[in-house]
C-alpha cells in the first residue's frame, strides 16, 4: 500500500481527559460497529470511552488521499446495508450523513456488448430483452420472489438470534417466537429461503434466466467477500444477504456516502461525541482485565489500566476471545468452536487515479453508466473459472472486478477532469501456494489492469497511479484476520445461531460484563451497524436487570 493518511476534514479532534481512568463502558475498536455501539451506550447516559489503535477512527471504512487531490475509499467503498433505525436513533443527518444513490450497474461483455441497468423498471426490462426476451419476461417474477424472501428474513436480520440451547423461560419464549414467525411465512417463500441458505446462486438463477450476462451480473452478488464460486453451495446465502441492502427504502439499491465511507464513520464519530462519548486514538489494547469471572477494565500496551463495568470488543472473534482474554477463562467448547471458525479472506482492492473516464467502444461517448458499479462478470462460467484458481491457492488470472468510479458521484473526490476508480477484486486467496503477497502484489494488480484494458481499450494510458491492497494488507492495516472483510466467512455453520459460536450469538461472552459487537456477530459483515446496535441493546437490558 502507498503511504497515506485518513482524511479528518471538518471533524473535531477527539480528546480524552488525561486524568480519566474510570468509565461506565469501554469499547475496543473505532470501526463503524464500535462507533455505533458506543453512541447508543453514551446516549443512554453511560460514560463511554472508545479506544482505537490507529490514529483515526473508521476501521475498514476510511477515506484516504493517495495523491494530492485524489481521495480513495481504501477498503470499504459503498453503503447499502446500514440499518435505517440507526440513522434516526443517532440523528446522523444533523452530523453530516449524506448517502448518494448509485443509479447504474454497468456490465461489459466479452463480445463488446453490455448490459446497463438503472433505476427505471421499464427501461431495465427493455434492456434485458435485448439479450433475452425470456429473461425480460422472467425478471419481475425473480424480483418478486427475492423480495418476498428478503421480507421474511428482515425481521430476523434486525433482532438478536434466540439462544438455540436456552432452557430459561425467556429463552424458550424467544425460540417459540422464531418458530411462530417461520410458521407465518408462505410455504413457497420458505422453500426459496431454504434453497438460498443451503444451495448455490447458480442453481437458483438457472430457474429463471438463460442469458449469460444477466446471470453473471446477478451471480456476482453471491460471491462477494466469500471463498465460494457461483456454483458452490453457500453462494445462495451470500446472494440473499446482499439482496437485503437498501437505499432510501428501495431494496437492492446501493449508495455512496459523500466523501466516501471515511466521511460516514466521521459522521458516526461526531454523533458519538455529541452524546458524550470520548475517543482515545493511537492506543493499543493489550488485554481485558478480569477478576472472579468478571471484566473490570482494560490494560493498554503502555501499561495504563482503565476501569469500567462494561467492556465491549468490536474486534473479530479471534482477538475478542483469544487475544484480549486468556482462553483458559473460556469454556472448552467455545475455544474449540473458535479454533474451527473460518476466515479465508479472498478479496483485494486495486484503486486507480485516472487521467479521465474510460471509454467503452460500443457505447461511444456515453458516460452515465459509470455512475454506479462496473461489474466485470460477463458469465457465471467466468466467475467460476476465476474461483477455480483460488481453490488451488492462486489469484485469478481473469478476476471478477466490482468497480466504482466514485468521482462521477462526488466530483470533488478527484481534481477537475480526473477520476478515481475503486476496484474490489475476487479472487485473491490470503494464503498463496508457493509464493507470498509481497512477491505477487504487483503481478496481481497487473492482471486487474490487463482485464480492465481488455474491456476498456486505452485504460492503462489513463492510469496515473494505483494503490494495491492485498488480503495481507487488509489484515495488517485494517486488522481483519486473513483479510476477511466480514470478520469470518458467510457459511451457514457460522451464521445466526452460530455466529461466532454455538451458544454465544447474543453478544455476551462467558466473562460477565464483557461483550462482543464486531462483524463476527449477527447479522455479520458489510457496513450495516447491526452488530453494534444489537449488542448495545443487549448490554442496556442486562444493566437494567442487574
N, C-alpha and C positions, 0 to 999 in steps of 0.2 A: 504493500500500500504506500501511496505517496503521503508524506507528512502533511497534515492539515489540521486546522482547529475548528471545533464546533462553533457555530455562529450563535452569539448571545444577544443579538440586536434587540434593544427595547426591553431587556429583562433586568430587573433589579438584582444585583448580585446577592445571592442568598448568604446570610451570615448567621452564626450561632453565638450566643453569649459564651464567652471564653470560660466563664466560671460555672457554666451549667453542666451538671453531671447527672441530674435526676430528671426522668421523664415518665409520663404515663405509658407511652408507646414508642418503640424504636422500630423503624422499617429499614431493613437492609436492602439497599439497591434502589437507585433512582431511575429505573426504566419506567415505561408507562404504567405498568401494573403497580409498581411500588408507589408512584405518584398518586394514582387513583386511590389506592388503599389508604395512604396517609391523609389524603384530602378528606375522605369520609370520616376517618378517626378524629382528625382535628376539628372537623365540622361538628362532631358530636360533643366536643368540649375536652377531648383528651389532649394533653400537652405532648405533641408528637414531633419526633425527630426523624428525618430521612438521612441515612448515611450512604454516600456514594463514593466508590473507589476512584472514579475518574474525576477530572476537573470540571465536568459539566454533567448535567442530567440528560436523560434520554435513552440510555441503554443502546438498543439497536435501532431506535427511531431518532436519528440525528441528521442534521443538515451541515455539510462542511464545504469549505471553499477549496477546490482542487487547484485552481489557478485564479489569478485576480479577475473578479467579475463573474466567475463560473461557480454556481452553487449546486452541490450534489447531495442527493439522499443516498448516503454511502451504503447503508444496509436496507432497512425497511423503506418502501417507496410509495405506498398508496394507503388509502383508508376505505374500508367498506364494512367491516365487522364491528366497529365501535358501537357499544350499546347505547341506544338513544337516551335512556334514562340518565346515564352518566352526564351527558351534555346538559340536561335540565337540572339535575340534582346539584351539580358543582358550578352552575352558572358559567359555563365555558365561553359562551358567546361574548359576555362582557369582558372577558380576558383575552379576546382576540381570535376565538375559534372561527375559522373561515374555510370550510371544505368546498372545493370547486369540482363540479361534475366533470368526469372524463367521458365525453359523449360518444366516443367511437371505439370500435375494435376492428383493426386492420389486419387481415390475414393473407399475406402474399402466397402465391402458389408457384410450384417449380416450373410450370409451363408459361409463366408470365401473367396469368390472370390473377384475380384476387377476390376475396370475399370481404366486403366492408359493411359492418353492422353499426347501426346508430340507435337513436332513441325513439324513432318513429316505427311503430309496429308494421304499418302497411309498406313502408319503404323496405323494411327488412325482409318481408315476405317476397316482395318483387326481386330483391337481390338474391335470396336463396333460390328462387325459381329459375334464375339464370343458370344455376348449377344443377338443379333437380326440381321438377315440379312435384314429384313425390315428397321430397323433403319440405317444400313450401307448404304442402297440404298437411304434413305431419307436425309442423313446428308448433302450432298453437296447442295441440294435444300434449306434446312433450313439455312445453312451458307450463301448462296447467298441471300436469302430473307432478312435475318437480315442485311447483309452488304448493301443492297440497301436502306433499311430504314435508317441505320446509315448515309449513304452518303447524303440522302435527308435532314437529320436533322443537320448534322455537320455545315453547314453554319450558322444556327441559334444558335448553341452552341457557336460559336466564334464571335458573334455580339450581341450588346445590344438589348433587345427586343424593338420594337416600342411601343410608348405610345398608348394604345388602345383607350384612351379618348382624343387624340390630336385633336386640331382644327387649329393649325398653319399650314402654307403650308409645312414646313419641316416635321412636324409630320404626316400629311396626306400622304406625299410622302413616308415616311417610311412604313406606313401601305400598301400603294399600292405596294411597293417593295416586302413586305412579301407575299401579295396575288399573285403577279406575280411569285414568286418563287414556291409557292404551286401549281399554275396552270401548272407549267412545270414538276411536278412530275408525273410519271406514275400512272395511277389510281389504279393499283393493289398494288403498293408500298404505295400509300397514304392510301389505305384501311388498309393495315397492320400497318401503323403508327397509325391510329386511334384505331385499335384493341389493340395495345400495350399501348397507352396512357390511354385508358379507361377500359381495361379488365384485366384479370389475366394471369400470366405466365403459369399456368396450362392449361388454355383453348388454348393458343397459341401453347404450346409444344405438347398437345394431337393431334393436327392436323398433326404432323409429325412423332411422335415416339410412341413406345409401351413398350420399356424396362424400368423397374423401375429405374435402376441405371443411365442411360443416362438422363432421365427426372429429377431425383433427383439432379444430378450434374448441369445441366443447370438451373433448377429452383432456385437453391440456390443464383444465381446472382440477382434474383428478390426479395429477402427479405433483403439483406444486409442493416443494419442501419435503417430499417423502420418497423413500427408496422403493418405488413401485413403478412399473410401466402401466400404460392404459389397459393392457390385457391381464394385469395382475389382480388377484384378489386384494382388496383393500383400497384400490383406486376409486371404487364407488363411494366409499366413506369420505374420501378427500373431496370428490366431486360434490357431494351433498354439503359438506362443511362450507365450501366456498360459495355454494348456492344460497347460503343464509345471509350473505352480505347485502347491504342496502345503503342507499344514499337518499336522504330526504323522503323516506318511506317507499322508495322504489326498489323492489327486490332485484338482486343481481347487478345493481349499479355500483360503480366504483368512483371514488373521489380522490383528488389530490389537494392536500392542505396548502394554502398559500404560504410560501416559504418552505414547503416540504414537511416531512414528518418531524424534523427537528423543531420547527416552529410549533407544531402541535404539542410536543412534550414541553416546550417552554410555556405554552398556554396552561398545561396541567400544573407546572411548577408555580406559575402565578396564582392559580386557583388554590393550590395547597397553602401557599404563603398567606393568601387572603383569609384563610380560616385559622391562621396562627401556626401552621406547621413550620418547622425550621429545617434547613437543609445544610448538611455538612459535607463539603466536596473534598476530593483528593484524599479520602480517608479509607484505608483498608481495614476490614473487619477480620480479626484473627479467629475469634470463636465466640460462641454464645455461652455466657456464664450460667451454670445451673447449680442448684442446691436442693437436695432431697427430692429430686424428680421435678423440680420447677425451674423455669427460666427466670433469672433475676437481673440480667443485663447483658452487655457485650464487652469484650476486650478488644481494643484496637491493636493494629500491628505495632504501634509505637508504645504499647503497654498501658495506655489510658483505659480506664474502665468507666463505663456509663451504665446506670441502672434504670430499669423500667419493669413494670409488672406485665407488660405485653411486648414480646419480640416477634416481628414478622419478617420472614425471609421472602424476598421477591426473586431470589436466585433459583436456579434449576434444582431438581430433586437431588442430584449428586452432591452439590455443595450444601444444600439445605440440611441433608441428613448425614453426610459423611465427612464434610469439612468443618462446618460450624459447630457440630456437636460430636462427641465421641460415639461411634456406632455401638459401643458396649452399653450405652444407655438406652438402646432401642431394642424392641422385640426381635428375636432371631428371624421370624418370618418376614418382617419388614425389611431387614437388612438383606435377606435372600432375594426378595422381590426387587429391591433396588439394584442388586447386582445383575439381575436379568433385564432391567429396564433398558430399552434400546434407544440410541440416539441416531447413529448412522447418517450424519449430515451428507447431503449430496448437492448442495446449492452453492453457487458463487455469484458474484456480481462483477460485471465489467462496465464501468461508467466512462462515457466519452464526452470530451469537449469537442464540439463540431464547429466548423467554419461556416456552415449553412445547413439547410434542410436536405436530406437525401432525396433522390428522385426515383420514382418507380415508373419505368418506361411506359407501361400500358395505361397509366393514369395521367400521363402528360404533366401539366403544371398544377394538377390538383394537390392540395396540401391538407385539407380538412381531416383526412383520415389519420393524420398524426396526432390529433387532439384526443388521445386515449392510449390504448395499448396496441403495439405492433406485435402480433402473435406469430412467431415462426414455428408453425406446427402444421405443415400442409396436409399431412395424413396421420392417421393413428399409427400406421406402419413406420412412418418417420420417427415418431416418438418412441415406438417400441425398439427400433434399431438403436436409437440413442441410449436407451436403457440397457440394451444387450451389452454394450461396452462397460457400463458401470457395474453390472452384475459380476464382472470378472476383474474389477479393480482398476478401471481406467476411465478417463474422462471422454465424453462424446466427441467424436470427430466432427459430426454434424449435430450440434446441440440444439435442444429446444431453447428458444430465446423469448422472453417476455419483456419487450422493450417499451419504454415510455419516453418520448421527447417532451420532458416536463416544461420546458421553456415555451412550448406552444400554449400551455395552460396559464403559466405565470411568466410573462416575458422577462421580468427582472431577475429570473434565475440565471440569465446569461446576458452579455453585452448586446447592444443592438445588432441585429443581423446574424448573431451567433446562436448556438443552441447547446443544450446539454441532453444527453440520452442516457437513461438508466436502463441497464440490461441485466435482468435476472436470468441465470444460466442453469440449465439442467442437461446432463448430469455430470457432477464433478465429485466423486467419492472422497470422503475425508482421508481414507487410507488408500494409497496408490500401490499397486503391485509392482515391486521392483524399482520404485523411484519415490520422490517426495515432492511436496509442493514448492519449496524454494527452487528446485530444479525445473519444475514443469509449469510454473505460473505463467510465464511469457508464452510458452507453447500453447497453453490452453486459451489464452487471450487471442493468440494468432488465429486459432480455429474459429473463435467467435467472430473476429473481424472478417475472416475469409468467408464465413457463412453469410454475414451481412452484405459483403461485397457481391456475393453470388445473386442476391435478390435486388440489391441497390447498386448497380454499376457506378463506380466512382466514389463509393462510400469512403474508401481508405484515403482518398485525396482530401476529404473533409476533416479527417481526424487531426486535431491539434494536440491532444493529449488523451491518455486513457489511464484510468485507475483500475487496478486488479484487486479483487477481494476474494480470496480463496476460502474454502472451509476452515483452513488453519487460521487465517486472519480473523474470520468470524469468531472463532474460539478465543484466540489470544487477545483480540482488541475488544470485542463486544461481550466476551465471557460466556458464549453459548457452547456447551460441550460438543465436541466433534463437528462444530459448525451447524448443528441442527437448529433451524430457525424457529421451531416450535417447542424447544426445551424437551424434546422427546418425540419419537415417531408417532404418527397418527395411525396406529394399528388398533383394531377393536380390543385386544387384550390390554391396551394402555389408555383406554378412554372411559369416560363416565364413571361407573362404579369403581374402575380400576386405575384411575389416574390420580396420583402416580403409583399407587399400590393398593391391593385389596384391603378394605377396612380403613383407608386413610384418604378418602376422597372428599372429606368435608372440611378441609383447610386446617384442621387441628393436626398436631403431632403427638407422639406418646409423651412428650415433655410438657407439662402443664404450663400454660402461658406462652408457649412457642408455637407459632402458626406459619403457614406457607401461603403465598399468594402469587407465585410466578406462573408462567405459561405451562409449566409441568403439572398444573392442576386444572380441573374442569373450569371453563369449556375448552381450554387449550390455547394454541398459539394465534398468531396474527395480532394486529393492533385492535383488540376488542375491549380491553379494560375489564372484561368479565371476571377473570380470576381476582383482580384487585378489589373490585366491588363486592363480589360474593363473599370473599374472605373477610372483608370489613364487617359485613352484616353478621357473619358467624361470630366474630370477635365481640361485637357490641351486644349480641344476645347472650353470649357467655358471661360477659361482665355484668349484665343486668340481672342474671340469675345467680351470680356468685354469692 
